[in-house]
Amino acid sequence: MNTTAPASLTESVTPIAAGAHVLAAAFPAHQAMLALADGTVLLVEKNHRLQPHGAKGILVAASDAHGLITGGDDGCVMRVSADGVIDAVATNQSGWIDAIAAGAGGSLAWSTGKKVSVRDGKGQVKNWTAPSTPQGLAFMPKGYRLAISHYNGASLWFPNLNSAPEVLAWKGSHLAITASPDGRFVVTSMQDNMLHGWRLPDAKDMRMSGYPSKTKSFSWSNDGLWLATSGADAAIIWPFKDKDGPMGKAPRECGVRHSKVSQVAFHPKAMILAIGYEDSCILLCRLTDGAELLVRHAVKDEGRISALAWDNTGKRLLFGTEEGAAGLLTLP
């Protein structure tokens, strides 16, 4: 563990009174926005609060270039634009929204029960019934294709084809899912505190173990060669440069502390990782030399960092906790 106190950026943070569990942070159209579990979407700089689901709560959220997309316990998927316009994406679904993802060109995906729905940028919706309740959704970087994690593996679905999805099988409960920026790998977190991955050209399996708790946050480096993950007392960062990805290679560790990592977010232009912890601390770690900068001190009873996002310039970092604290770091 690094025993030297890191230099501080805490004076460059503007506090935000979110007031409820922060589910997601984002910068659509360069506007800082937070999605809160009490049903609120907060336009940070305008200090404007919206209730896209009425009196109902938000369960999941994703973002694209134009706004925040929220899924609620009212069975609705809503879009809140960066200028505060609310549009209904889908209503009267068969249950609450379990998972949500945003892709290129305005494409969106959501799930309720076993049903997975995908809407393209023109508004056309396709549905597919998964073998079990999906836990995670992620658009592949190339083509109109969706990766879906579920019990005993993952499925890769082309909504515009009539063929069945490609199945990536591995026994156990698969939770969050992510795809590498070059489209060569798909990785899931698992219930038994490990990651599982597939090299797509040949469906070769990869196992990444040793986590003391479940991984709930993924982030790819700007060059697409490193995958940072939560779930340990440091950010665990796996190499994906070579053909075999992380197979046979040890991960890097960054930001070792006495508290587990709950959120990770790579800087969009540099090899710098923002790391949020369960004790509400936030560090920036530069991978080239391991240097650390303190963004937020741990604060008792403010809960884990539950959302963490950079703007696309890399000048601002937005964060929130499960107890309703939040802040905006503006780099000097």
Number of C-alpha atoms within 10 A of each C-alpha: 10 12 7 7 9 15 13 15 17 15 10 16 18 12 13 17 12 24 17 19 25 27 26 25 28 28 25 20 15 15 17 24 28 26 33 27 22 19 24 25 28 22 21 19 11 12 11 13 17 16 18 26 23 11 11 17 19 27 21 23 28 22 24 21 18 17 24 26 26 33 30 26 18 20 20 23 28 21 23 25 21 20 14 18 11 18 13 14 15 16 13 10 16 13 15 20 23 23 26 26 22 22 22 16 12 14 19 26 23 27 30 20 18 16 18 22 18 25 20 18 13 9 12 9 16 14 14 15 14 19 14 13 19 27 22 23 26 24 24 24 16 10 10 17 19 23 23 30 29 25 20 16 21 31 21 19 21 19 20 12 9 8 9 12 19 12 15 20 15 15 9 13 18 26 23 24 26 24 22 19 17 12 16 19 22 25 25 29 27 25 16 15 16 19 23 18 26 23 17 13 9 8 15 12 17 19 14 20 13 10 17 13 18 20 25 19 21 24 21 24 21 15 13 15 17 23 25 25 28 25 24 23 22 23 30 24 24 21 18 19 12 9 9 16 19 20 16 10 12 12 16 15 17 24 27 16 16 13 17 20 31 29 28 30 24 26 25 19 13 14 15 21 25 26 27 33 29 22 21 27 22 26 23 27 22 19 17 9 7 13 15 22 18 18 25 21 13 18 12 9 10 19 20 27 30 26 25 28 24 22 19 17 10 16 14 20 24 25 30 34 28 23 18 20 22 28 21 22 20 16 11 7
